[in-house]
Every structure is written in structure tokens, then in C-alpha cells.
Amino acid sequence: MLLLPVPLKPTTHCNVIKKKPLPQYCSRNLSSLATNANLNYDQKITVTTRRNPSKRFKKFYCQPVCSQHGGYASSSKPENDCDHFLTGLCKQWDAFHRFCRPHTVIGTVIGISSVSLLPLENVTDLSSAFFVGLLKALAPSILMNIYVVGLNQLFDVEIDKVNKPELPLASGEFSMGTGITIVSTVLLMSFAMGVMFKSPPLFCALLISFLLGSVYSIELPLLRWKRHAFLAATCILIVRAIVVQLAFYVHIQKFVLGRPVKMTRSLAFAVVFMCIFSSVIALFKDIPDVDGDRYYGIQSFSVSLGQEKVYWFCVNMLLIAYGAALVVGASSPFLPSKLFTILGHTALASLLWLRARSVDIADKASLTSFYMFIWKLFYAEYLLIPFVR
């Protein structure tokens, strides 16, 4: 049993049980051994004398004593295998959590759930079939989301060491082999579910997300679209604004509820509004990362035009979108829907303007915090979309 530190940090000494007298010239050797905190209970100490190096005193034993309390210190038990396992498991989960980029996963879950509510016409549509269909949409989509963000990290390790050193591949918490294993596993699981659930729009959404996520990140000729600002924004816009809205609406409307597909007012609003919002996210995500992007030749709009111009362009785009949402809400024939839409978008626009004015564009931490605030506005918008009728 190892000697571990005890409370109040008492001085540890050795009680030497002598089977033979200990010569005085050995006392310094034994004192140095006594301060070694790694000695075991009743551990035999072998001491070599100065006068005769070949002569050894072997029958001395060390036991911990707490001089402050005048007796033996209660020993702390060494951390057992279970504790080691749990500690390691918590660290691995934390690294995996950061690897998944949870703000994007939350956006996927809220977006799909919101769009899935659009086909509902009354409370009776909230059946078990609807919730099963929603789960069938969410599970493979979350896995595909992890594939896309994980693949980007695999090809951006050096850039992330500058821009996002907290990510597990950049920090060294995950090896490249671990990252490849995670990305490959979630991709196969996502496609397996897509085939198994037999919903063509769901499978098409997964396939398009896979293709665009791959061409966005992979370093091959004609690929790595993230190097080009327009192509990078196009990838994000197509997936977040068009594929999520249309594919999952059709999945619920036709393959879950069994109704004919039709374009509704709320669906049209969702597509147009999210086109604007996804463009803002695509542009704004590069503003805090100009140092690494500039060094590694990523020609984002923030690198070519400057952070401040792109920042205020994004803010103004969102304000215009909220203004358009107020017009749509005011034209709604349903009074509760009209009031909720107008009040909700007015509140979000006000929060955006107040927060935008307090951001220090020269401070990366301030920009990153505001970027995460934009994601919160993104979540909130999906909560409002089902009320646009």
C-alpha cells in the first residue's frame, strides 16, 4: 500500500524496528530514506555503511508516523482501478463532447424538430407515429453532423492549433487514429440508419450533407471548398437552410403522416429566413479565426475584406431578416400567431442590436462570445418558426 499525503500535511517519519543496532554513521542514509513518501508499510530498508560498503543492514522496517498527532497517520487508500477508470472515462467524454462541436449538434436537433412541427394541423397529429418518425430523423442526422465537424477537425489540426487549441485533436487529447475511427464509425452508422428507415428524403438529406461536408474539408484537388469564401458559405447555406427545411418537412408530411406534399406559408418563411441566417453563420464563423486562416491561406471574407466590415454586414443582414419577419407576422390571419411572431422577433432584434454594440471587434474572445450568441438567436428562431401560419 502506497503512502499518500494526509490532511494537514503532517511530517512523516520512520519508526525503525531494529533487529540489529543501527550504527550512527547510517543515520543520515536512513533519514533520507525516511522522507521518501513512496515507502510502503513495513517496507524493508537496506542501508549501506560508509566504513564498509559491502556490509548491509537489512532488517529495518519503515512505518509512517504523524508526529503532529503522536501516532500512526491514517493512510489514504490508493486510488483503485474503478476510480482510475471513471476519471479516464470523464476525460474522454469531455474530449468527445468538444470534438462533436455541441453548438452545431444542438442547432441540428432544434432545426429538425422545428421543421417537423410544420406539417402538424392539429393536436391529434402528435401521435406516437410522429415521435417515432422524428427520432428516425434525428438519430442519423446527429451522427452525420458529428461526421462533418469531425472531418473538418481532421484536416484542420494545424489551423486549430492557432484558432481553436481547445479542440481534442489540436490539443493532443485525441490522436489522429482516434479521430479517424470516430468519424468513420458515425458515418457508417448514419448511412445504415438512413437505409434502414426507408425514407427517401431522409436518406437524401444525409447523402447531401455527407457530400457537401466532405468537399468542404478534404484536402484534394478540386475539393477543400472552405478555402474559397463563396463555396464555403454555399455549403453551409444549402445544408442548414434548404436541406433541413425541405427534406425533413417532406419526411414527416409524406412518410410519417402519409399526406401529400405542399408548400405552406410557414415552410416558405423558414427556407427564406434560414437562407439569410445560415449565410450570416457561414460568414461570421471566420471572423474570430483570421490569424490562423491568413497564415494557412484560407481566403475567407474576413481575411480579404477585414473583420469589421464582415461583422457589421452580418449584423445588418440579421436586422433586415428580423424586419422581414415582422412584416410576415403582421400579415398573418391568426391573431395569436401574429402577436407571438411580432413580439418574438422584436425581442430578438433588440437583443441583437444591444449586444452587437458592446462587442470589441479587436478581441477574439469577445467575437467568439458574440458568435455563440448568434447561435442562440438561431435556436430561438426555430422556436418561432412553427408559429408562422
Disulfide bonds with the S-S distance in Angstrom:
Cys14-Cys62 2.43
